[in-house]
Amino acid sequence: MTQPPLTTLNPHQLEILKLFSRDMEDNDLIEIKRLIVRYLANKVTRMADEVWEEKGWTNDDMQRLLHTHKRTPYNPKN
């Protein structure tokens, strides 16, 4: 089995590694992971809000989107 190629870590990744290089309780690790997930979730929400505003969408538009099926029809030959 071949090894994946080594990549260089960027400064942000190195900073996170420094943070985790210290001894810490499992609960601390869990809380830090929750903080990161919360941050990323808020960022995605802000990005979605920006698109919403740019498009001028309303709650009626959202309801329409929620009930629109845009899936590819099932093809048993695939």
C-alpha positions in Angstrom: 0.0 0.0 0.0 1.4 3.4 -0.9 1.5 6.3 1.5 -0.5 9.5 0.6 1.8 12.4 -0.4 2.8 14.6 2.5 1.5 18.1 2.4 2.8 21.2 4.0 0.6 22.6 6.7 -0.4 26.2 6.5 0.1 28.6 9.4 -3.5 28.3 10.5 -3.3 24.5 10.7 0.0 24.8 12.6 -1.6 27.1 15.1 -4.4 24.6 15.7 -1.8 21.8 16.2 -0.1 23.9 18.8 -3.4 24.3 20.6 -3.9 20.6 20.7 -0.3 19.7 21.6 -1.0 20.5 25.3 -2.5 17.9 27.6 -6.2 18.5 27.9 -9.3 16.8 29.3 -11.6 15.0 26.9 -14.3 17.5 27.8 -12.1 20.4 26.7 -11.5 18.7 23.3 -15.2 18.2 22.9 -16.0 21.8 23.8 -13.3 23.1 21.3 -14.8 21.0 18.6 -18.3 22.3 19.4 -16.9 25.9 19.2 -15.4 25.2 15.8 -18.6 23.6 14.5 -20.7 26.5 15.9 -18.4 29.0 14.2 -18.6 27.2 10.8 -22.4 26.8 11.1 -22.8 30.6 11.8 -20.6 31.4 8.8 -22.7 29.2 6.5 -25.8 30.9 7.8 -24.4 34.3 7.1 -23.4 33.3 3.6 -26.9 31.9 3.0 -28.5 35.1 4.4 -26.4 37.2 1.9 -27.6 35.1 -1.0 -31.2 35.4 0.3 -30.9 39.2 0.4 -29.2 39.4 -3.0 -31.9 37.4 -4.6 -34.7 39.2 -2.8 -36.3 36.0 -1.7 -39.3 35.9 0.6 -40.8 33.2 2.8 -43.2 32.4 0.0 -40.1 31.6 -2.2 -38.7 29.3 0.5 -42.0 27.4 0.8 -42.1 27.0 -3.0 -38.5 25.7 -2.9 -39.3 23.3 -0.1 -42.0 21.7 -2.1 -40.2 21.6 -5.5 -38.8 18.2 -6.4 -35.7 18.6 -8.6 -34.3 15.1 -8.2 -33.3 13.1 -11.2 -35.9 10.5 -11.9 -34.9 7.0 -10.8 -33.5 4.9 -13.7 -33.3 1.2 -12.9 -30.7 0.7 -15.7 -28.1 2.7 -13.8 
